[in-house]
Amino acid sequence: MRHPYAMPMVMVAQRVLHACLAAVSLAGAAAVVPPAAAQDYGQGAASERRQKGQNLPVREIERRVIPRMPGAQYLGFDYDPATDIYTLKFLRNGSVIWVDVDGRSGQILRRTGN
């Protein structure tokens, strides 16, 4: 005698397949927006302000700051267009160091980390 709640194997396989397809499609939709979009916006804003003469070029800021970080590996920068602050990131002995620099003057505003 068949169990009243038993389903044929084909129906079970179809439901599992549909659940897997739904999960894959949701994961694919999340991957459409690149995680670096915010950084691209900051770099674009920095470039636009530099071209207008409002900010120093990032290469000039790097030229001023990197020599002040002996023994540290330079990882790159972020730019906040709302404050005109560049944040240069360094790595030294397994610790991350952030150096905030005014984009207009090139002056170091603060340094966090060791």
Disulfide bonds with the S-S distance in Angstrom:
none
